[in-house]
Amino acid sequence: MARGHRSQIKRERNAVKDERPSAKLSYARIPVQKACFVLDSIRGKDVTTALAILEYSPRYASSVIEKLLKSAIANAENNNGMSAEHLYIEECYAGSAPIMKRIQPRARGSAYRIEKRMSHITIILNEK
């Protein structure tokens, strides 16, 4: 079933370093579903096209993702020495984060739970 002990498997997995430039935003106050609408529109596109799409998208998530994409571009230029005009978005995804639970008072002393969802958003770039 497994190749070895759990710690050995973890060591092997962590030894392989991903060299692609990326940026991650943790605990973004955007539900995963709403973030994925914007991420689906830019996945696989080159960086200049993706920035243009995010600039004119009316959704709130697009402004947050635009800032994250600019951070990933800066990481590629400064840390990896890549040129911005040759970059494209290889992977972008949003995962669920902890949910903030709030209470809304209702009739006859009862209460409804309001769930304010958050997400972890990741953008990974690569060169053509």
Residue, then its C-alpha position, 0 to 999 in steps of 0.5 A: m500500500a504505502r512505500g514507507h513510513r509516513s515521515q519518509i513519504k513526507r520528506e520525499r514529497n517536501a524535497v521536490k521544490d516547485e520552481r514555478p512562480s506563484a502567489k497565494l492569498s489566505y483567508a480571503r473574505i470571498p466564498v469559493q464559488k464566487a472566486c471560481f467564477v473569476l478564476d475560470s475566466i482567466r485560467g490558461k490565458d497570458v498575463t496581459t489578457a488576464l489583467a485586462i479581463l480582471e480590470y473590466s470584470p464587475r465582480y468584487a473578487s476580480s479586484v482581489i484576484e488582480k492584486l494577487l496576479k500582480s504579486a505573482i508577476a512580481n515574484a516571477e520577475n524578481n525571484n525567478g528572473m522571468s519576463a512578464e510578456h512570456l508568462y501565462i497562468e498555468e494553474c489558479y484555484a480556490g480552496s475553502a477556508p474556515i467559516m465565520k459563524r454569525i447569528q441573526p435574531r429571528a421571531r419568538g427568540s429563535a436565531y438563524r445562523i449566518e455563515k460568512r465563507m472564506s477562501h484560500i486563492t492560489i495562482i501559479l504562473n509559467e513561461k511559454 
